[in-house]
């Protein structure tokens, strides 16, 4: 028998199934708030080891609150079903995009890499290693932003009772070599997976692919991946260097932290974009072509490998801030006995982002502060060294950034629109007193709508019903599928009449109302222009008929009759139709 409700949620259709259980769409009964309800398999629910993993996942998720991480709403148990409610991301996973044949532009890949780094920095700062970072666990919402999900095999530092020493957890295609060997993992293991994900986005496949997991694990440990430009020649050499360093077998040779990687990616994207614009202006050589433009490569004096090695040798204890976390004692490691009593616990805002130690015991606050200060010092030192070597020139001026934003916003390239949106945010934050801020804020709204429109255009091309879309989105996509302009305009106006006029619409609905109004205005302008052109032609034919009236009355009558037959139902042609009928009546 299908479940109808769990805790405060009404259960809808299943969204996906995995080894640990099933994910359903849920609606909170009192607010109609949508959520993803993850239900542990009934078989696994009776297994104490799996229950412990589930409870550890809950404790992990309670520490995380970040816009690039799927948020936990609550958890509970009912009628033997263990479940938790999470933020529902309406969109697709990067895995689905790759499987559908999409190959990501290098700018898109860098932007996605930066968002993943932001999520990982927060998780690592909270003492959490994801351990299973892969395209399937990276969801892309309707705003094109990436959210990291499924910390099902992540664990807080020191939770060694959850996996036996030497056990391997994770997806082989994207896991780090040390994880494949069953050795302890660190934040750099997640960064290896970031490199693998970026490799797959650019080339359509992970760095290693075999006929079995054993074959992939062997290659992870002993083989070198083919350079990504062998499979994606348009990738700039600078980005290939970053990915190659992330895929180093030795963790110490990788970029050390998520923050450092984020800074390197941002600096690389900026340097490559500036060089590309200079090339476009001067009609110079192609920056992406192998063996060319060595002087434009952001890495000029030292490779990233050499920079990281120097940093690690000088600051060996600060290279990985996550490694300074204190292991919990035996009391902290014990799991509470499982309960079979029905219950649901809502996660309140104040609990999110707090570590397990903060929730249970505040006595080690001083130690935690010391640890975070060390971590901050590490991040600052590493980021400072990398950025100092990365920038060959001074940061761009406000005028340069403004010009870059205008150029990107004027394109139809989704990746450049995303870049414009990010640069607008940076401009507003860095130069709040600049007189162009208000103009850029309006442009940001426009760019956001453009990106949403492009996503909806892609969904319009799909003929099948997408149940992951909300009702407003579904009806809007159905309107976009209409081909007759008059019918489309009528439906757009009906959409605005139905959903508009609310005092406090949600941000999601507000964007759709703006899109509908913009589409309607554009459609009406196009229809008016087309109607004016058609009316000019009708007037010309009416004049021709008047000249033919005396000498060739039958040809004149045919013209008037054609006007009536074709345009009788067109409001804009009413005057011409009326005059044509009047002329025909004179021949009766």
N, C-alpha and C positions, 0 to 999 in steps of 0.2 A: 504493500500500500504506500502511495506517495506521501511524503511529508507535506503538511500544510503550513506548519509554523514551528519555529524554534526561538525560544526566548521572546523578545519583542518583535520578531520579524515574521512576516508572511513569506513563505518560500515559493519561488517561481521556477522557471525552467533552469535546467543545468547549463552551466557555462563551460565546464570542462571537467575532465576526470584524470586522475594521476594515481601513482602508486600508494599515496597516503590517504586518498579519499576523493571527494567530489566537491566542486565549487558550484553554488547555485546563486541565481539572482534573488535578492531579498528586498522587501520593502518594510520599513519600520512602521508599525501599525498606527502610532499616534502622530507621526510627522510625514509619512510617505517618503522618507529619505531612502534612496537606493543604497544597497550595500552588496558586497560579495560575501556569501556565507560559505566558509570552508568547513566541511563535515568530515571527520575522521572515519575511515572505513570501519564498519561494524566488527569486522574480524580483527582488525588491528586495535580497536578500542579496548579489547579484553586483554591485550598483550601489554604487560607492565613496561617493557622496554620501549614500545612505541608510545605509550602514554607519557613516559618520561620525556621522550623527544618532543612530543606535542607541548607539554608543559614548559619545557625549556624554550621552545619557539615563542610561546606567549611571553615569557619573561624577557626574551630578546626584543620582541616587538614593542613591549612597553617602554623600552629605553629609547626608542627611535621616534623622532618627530621632525620631518624634513619634507619640503615640497617635492623632492625627487625620490621619495620613498613612500610606498603605499601605506596608508595610516590604519592602525588598528582601532576599531570602535569598541569592541567588547568580546567576551568569551563566556562559555558556559557548557552545561551538560543537561540533556533532556531525553528521557525515555531511552537511555543507553547511548545516545548520540552525543559525542563530544564535538564541539564546533566553536568557531569564532567568526566574528563579523569584521569585515575590512572595507576600506574605501573601494568603491567600484569604479574602475577605469574603463570608460567607454572608448574603445579603440582596438588596436591590434598589437601584437607583440612583434619585436624585431625579427623573430624566427619566422613568423607568418609572412612578413615582408620579403625576407630572403627566399623562402620557399616559393613565393609567387613570382620569383625572378627579378626582384628589384635589386639593382646595384647602386649603392649610395655614392654620391659625389664626395670628394675629399672634404669639402667644406661642411657638408652634413655630418660626415663621420667625426670630424673634429668637434662640432657642436655637441653631438651625442656623447662623445668621450668626455667632454667637460662636464656635462650634466651627470654622467655616471660618477665622475670624480667627486662632485659635490656631495652626492649621496654617500659614497664610500668614506669620504672624510668625516662626515657626521657619524657614520656607523663605527669607524675605527676609533674616533674620539670617545665613543660610548663603550669601547672595549669589545666590539662585535666584528668578527670576520664573516663575510657572507658564505664563502666556500663553494658556492654553486652558481657563480655569475655566468650567465649565458644569454643569448638572444631571446630564448623563450621566457626568461624571467625579467625582461625589460619591456615594459608596456609603453606604447605611444598613445597619448590621449588626443582628443580632438584639437587641442591647442599645439600639437606636435612636440610637447615636452615629454621627456622620458621619466618613467617612475620604476624604481627597482622593487621587485617583489620576491616572495617565496624565500624567506629566511628559514625554511624548514630544516636545513641541515647546518645552519649557522649556529655558533655556540658562543657564549660568553667566555672570555679568556679564563682558562683553568677548569672548565667543566669537562674534565677528562673522563669522568665516569660515563659520559654519553657515548663514547666510541672507544673501543679497545685499542691499545697502543698498536700502531701498524695498520689499523683499519683504514679503508679508503672510502670516503664519501664525496659525491660530486658527479658531474657529468664529464666523462673522459675527454670529449672533444675540446673542452675549454679549460680544463683544470691545469694547475701548475705542476711541473715535474716532481717537486718535493711532495706534493699531495699524492701523485701517482705512486710514489715510492712508500707512502705511509709515514713519511717524516712529518714533524710538526709544521703547521702552517703559520704564516704571519700576514700582516697587511699586504706585503709584497706578493703574496700568492694571489690575492684578489687583483692586484695590478697586472700580473701575468694574464689573468682572464680578461681584463680590459683590453690588453693587446690582442688577444685571440678574437674578441668580439669585433674590434675595429678591423682586423684582418678579414673577418667574414663579411662585414658590411661592404668592404671595398671589392672583395673578390668573389663573394657568393658562397664561400666554403671556409671552414676552420683551417688553421695551419696544417693539421694532420688529419688524415682520413684513412681508415683501414676497414677491413672486412669484419673485424671483431674488436671488442673492447681491449682484449689482450694485445692485439697488434697496435692499436692506438697508444696504449700505455707504454709499449716498448719504444715507439717512435718519440713519445714525450720525453722519455729518459735519455735516449741515445741519438736521435736524428735531429738535424737542423732543418727548420722550415724553409721552404723556398721563399725568396724575397717576394713581398706582396706585389711589386711592380712586374714580376714575371706573369702574374695573372691579371693585373690591373695597371697597364702601362701609363695611364694618365695620373697616377698618384705621384705627388711631388717627392723628390728625394729626401727632403727634410722630414716629411711624415713617415716615410719608410724607415728612416733611422730611429725614430721614436718607437715605432712598433717593433723593430728588431731588438731594441734594447729591452723593451717590456717582455719579450719572448726569450730572454737569456735563461739558460739552465740554472745558473747560480743566482739566487735571490739578491746577493750583494751587488751584482752588476746591473740590476734594474733601477729605474728611477725610484727613489726611496719611499715617497709618500704620495697620497692622492692629491694633496694640495700642490706639491711640487709638480706633479704631472699636469694638473689643471693649468698651472701657470705656464708651463712649457707649451701646452697645446694652444693656449690663448696667444702667447707670443709668436708661435709658429704661424698660426692663422693670420695674425695681423701682418707679419713680415711677408708672407707669401701673397696676401691680398694687395699690399702696397706695391710689391714688386710686379705683380700681374698688371696693376693699373698703370704703372710706369711703362711696362712693356706695351700695353694697349695704346698708350699715348705716343710712344716712339716707334711702334711697329718692330720691336726687338725680338730676340729669340724666345722660344717657348720655355717657360719656367719648369714645366712638367717633363720635358723631354730628357731622357737619360743622357748623362754626360755633358749637358749644356748648362750655362748659367751658374757655374760653380761660385761665382762672386756674389750671386743673389741668395745662395743658401744661407739661412739664418745661423747655421752652425759653421763658423769660420775658423776659429783658432783651435778648438778642442772638440772632440766628439762627446756626445752625451755620456758614453761609457766612461771616458776619462774624467769628466766632471764628477760623476757619481762616485767613482773610485777615490778621487781626491777628497771628496766630502766625507765618505765613510772612513777613510784612513785617519782623517783629522778629528772626526767626531764619532767614534765607534759606538758610544753608548746612546747617542742621540739620533742615529740614522733612522730608527724605527720607533716612534713614540709609543706605538701599541705594545712594544715588547717590555715596557716598564710596568705593565699592570701586575699587581700583586695577585698571586694565586689564592683562591679562597681556601679556608681551612676545611677540615673534615665535616664540621657542623654545617657549613654553607653548602657542601656538596650533597648532603643527604636530601633525598626527595621525600616529600610528604606522601603518606599513603593515599592512593586514589579513592575518590568518593563516588558513590553512585547516586547521590541525592541531586535532584534537578535543581539547577541554579543558572543565573546569568549575571555576569559582572560587567558593568559599563566602565570603560576607561575614561576617566575625566581628564580635561585639558591639563591640569596640574601634574598628572602622573606621567604624561608623555615627555620624553626627553630626559627623564631621571634614570640614573643607573640603578641596578638591582641593589647595590650596596646602599644607595641613598634611600631607597624605599624601605629597607629592612633595618639599617643601622647607620647612624650618622657619626659614629665615634671616630671613623677614619677620614673625616673631612680634611684634616690637615694634610694627611698623606696624599689624598686625591688632588688637592690644590697644588702640592709640590710636583706631582706627576704631570698635571696639565701644564704647569709652567715650563717644565723641562720639554714637554712635547711642543709647546708654542715656540720655545727657543729653537728647537730642532727645525721646525717647519720654516721659521723665519730665516735661519741661516741657510738652509738648503735652497729655499725659494730665491733668496737674495743672490746667492752665487749663480744659480741657473739663469735667472733673469739678467744679471749683469753681463754674463757671457752671451746671452741670447740676443740682446738688442745691440745692433751695430750702430744705431743712431738714436737720437733722443726720441722720447715718445711723441706721437703726432700732436699737432696743435688742435685746438677746438675747430678751427676753420677746415683743417684736413679731415677731421672726423665727420663734420657736418656734410662736407662734399661727398665723402664716402657713403654716408647714410642715404643721401639723395640719390646717388647712382644705384645703390642696391635696391632701394624702395621702388625705383622706376622699372625694374625688371619683372619678368614672369617666372624667374627661377626661385623655386621654393627655398633652396638653401640660402640664396642671397637675401630673400625676405627675412628668413630667420636671423641671418647675420645683422641685417638692419635693425631688427627688433632688439637684439642684444646690445648693439652699439648705441641705440637710443637710450636704453636703460643706463649704460655706462656714462653717456654724456650728461644725462639729467642728474646723476649722482655726483659726477666730478665737477660739473660747472653749473650749479643750481642758479647762479645769478646771471647766466648768459641770457640775453634777450630772446634768443631763439628757442628757449626751453619750451614755451607754450606751443610754438609751432611744431616742435618735435613730439610733444605729447599728443597733439592731434594726429600727427603722422603715425605714431605708434598704434593708435586706434585703427587707423586705416590699414596699416600693414597686418595687424592682427586679424582684421576682417578678411583681407585678401588671402591670408593663409587658410582661414577657416573655409572660405569659398572654394579654394582649390581642393581641400580635403573632401568637401561635399560633392564637387564635380567628379572626383574619382569614385565616390560611392554611387553617384548617379549611374555610372557606367555598369554597375553590377545589377543584374536583373533579379537576383534572388533577394528575398526579404531578410534583412539583417536585424535579428532580435536583440542585438546588443545596443541598438540605437534607442533613444528615448522617443516618446510619442511626438514631440515637437520636431525633432530632427527627422523622423520618418516622414511626416507629412510635408516638411519642407523639401526633402529629397524627391518625394513624389511630384511636387510642383515643378522642380527643376527638370523632371523627365518630360514634361509637357512640351509639345513642339509648336502648337498654334499660338502665335503671340497674343491674340486677343483673349484666348482661354487662359493662358498663363498669367496675363495681367489680372484677369478677373479673380483667379485663385490666390494670387499674391495679395490682392486687396482684401479678400476674405480672410486670409491668414492674419493680416494686420488688424482687421476688425475683431477677430476672435481673441487673439492673444495680447493685443495692444491695450493701452489705457489703464494698465494696472499701476497702483501707486508705488509698489516696491517690487518690481520684477527681479528674478534672480539674474546674476551676471550672464549665465548661460542663455536664458530667454532674451535678455537685453541684446546680446550679440545677434541672435537670430532675427529679432525685430529690425535691427539696423541693417542686416543683410537683406531682408525682405524689402525694406523701403528702398535701399540702394538699387536692388535688382528691378524693382517696379519703376523707379524713376528712370533708370537706364533704358528699360524696355519701352516706356512711354516716349522717351526722347527718340529712340530708334523708330518707333511706330509713327510718330509725328513727322519725322523726316521722310520716311517712306511714303506716308500718306500725302504729304505736300508734293512730292515728286509725281505720284500717281495722279493727283488732282491737276497738276500742271498739264500732264499728258491728256487728261479728259477734256480740259478746257481747249487745248489745241485741236482735239478731234471734233469738239462741238463747233469750233470755228470752221473746220474743214467741211462739216456737214452743212453749215449755213451757206457756204460757197457752192455746194453741190445741189442745193435745194431746187434751183430753177432748171438747170440743165440735166441733172441726173438724180431725180427725186428718189428713186429706189435705193441708190447707194447711200443717200442721206438718211433715209429711213432705217437702213441696216445699221448705220453707226449709232443712231439714237436707240434703236432696239438693243444693240449690244451693251450700251451703257446701262440701260435699265436692268437687263438680265444679269450682268456681272456685279453691279454695285448697288442694287436696291437695298441691300441689308447693311451697307456701310454708312454709319452716321456721318462721317466726314465728307461723303460724296452726295449727301442729301440734296443740296442745291442743284448739282449737275443732273442728278436723276430726275428731279422735279422738272427741270427745263426740258430734258429729253422727252419726258412723257407729254409735256405740253405741246411740243413740236409734232409728236406722233398723233396726238388728238386732232390736229389740224388737217391730217390727211384722211381722217375717217369720213 
